[in-house]
Amino acid sequence: MNLKELSNILKLSQTTVSRALNGYPEVGEKTRLRVVEAAQKYNYHPSSSAKQLAMGRSHAVAHVVPQSPEHSMINPHFSDFIAGAGETYSRFGYDMLIPVVPFDEQENCYRELAKSGRVDGVIVHGPAKDDARIELLESLKIPFVVHGRTENGANRYSWLDVNNRSSFKRATNFLLDLGHTRIALLNGLEEMDFAFRRRIGYESAMVQHGLEVDRDLIFSADMIEPYGYEITRELLKRPNPPTAVLTSSVLTALGVVRAAQEAGLHLGRDLSVLTFDDQLSFLQYSGVPLFTAVRSSIKEAGKRLAEILLERIANPDSPPTQELWEAELVVGRSTGPRRIIE
């Protein structure tokens, strides 16, 4: 049986029947019970198109993935985020679209999504310090939330972010307390807001300890394993190499470890490594973890951001939801006191 047939039996409009089955408050309780009983009697199950007719929604959301030569969003971090978000969407009966577009075609993609009505909302990934996508989505009147936030105007929209500044200040202080004063920072792309905040946290800790910030020890690039490997190889050839390395990704940290091992260095004794760990599903450790890390689950962030987005879709006029998560510091085997060589 389809929606039209059930509606004819009940002598109600298709919209009223669909709204009754989806729990809309404007449908009276007596009518709702009558519709539910008829649906059970005639073994009717609403289709996605019937839901869309009733609710004026597509029951789909989009994660637009920009691709550029400098940075690829399709990586293990994104996969874990999508896995978490997908759990939420599945629980609430939503589908997920993941358009992959060239970096300079994002605006056209968002405009097409808003015009076509194919999705009810979007999640914005990897915000820059000043991100044009925010103003665009506000003008398109499409519900959105941001994974991260921008440097300015973050009070206007919904977002979830890790406290990157305090996390990297804490990480740097941990290394400083171990006696390290030459600490290299292998950061993400500096134009991204999270990387900007992490550098500020690192620099703040150094300055508060009375140390000059050495720009020759600060690096910015896409957070992949070869980046950590190549930079660390170069650093270890210097006359006065760093005794500790702080990285913005566990993937980069793996490259640091590879270079250190090739140089015959013992991790935690000859070179300390501290990283930001998204608790990636394919890098789970039993017992004492390899890396000392400031840690936050990107999968849990995906779950929560999807919930926030669905809340905004249901209540678009409600105040924005803004959540700042603190990372935990977990001590592993990759750090130790600065080694004093007589």
Secondary structure, 3 states (H helix, E strand, C coil): CCHHHHHHHHCCCHHHHHHHHCCCCCCCHHHHHHHHHHHHHCCCCCCHHHHHHHHCCCCEEEECEEECCCCECCCHHHHHHHHHHHHHHHHCCCEEECCEEEHHHHHHHHHHHHHHCCCCEEEECCCECCCHHHHHHHHHCCCEEEECCCCCCHHHCEEEEECHHHHHHHHHHHHHHCCCCCEEEEECCCCEHHHHHHHHHHHHHHHHCCCCCCHHHEEECCCCHHHHHHHHHHHHCCCCCCCEEEECCHHHHHHHHHHHHHCCCCECCCEEEEEEECCCCCCCCCCCCCCEEEECCHHHHHHHHHHHHHHHHHCCCCCCCEEEECCEEECCCCCCCCCCCC
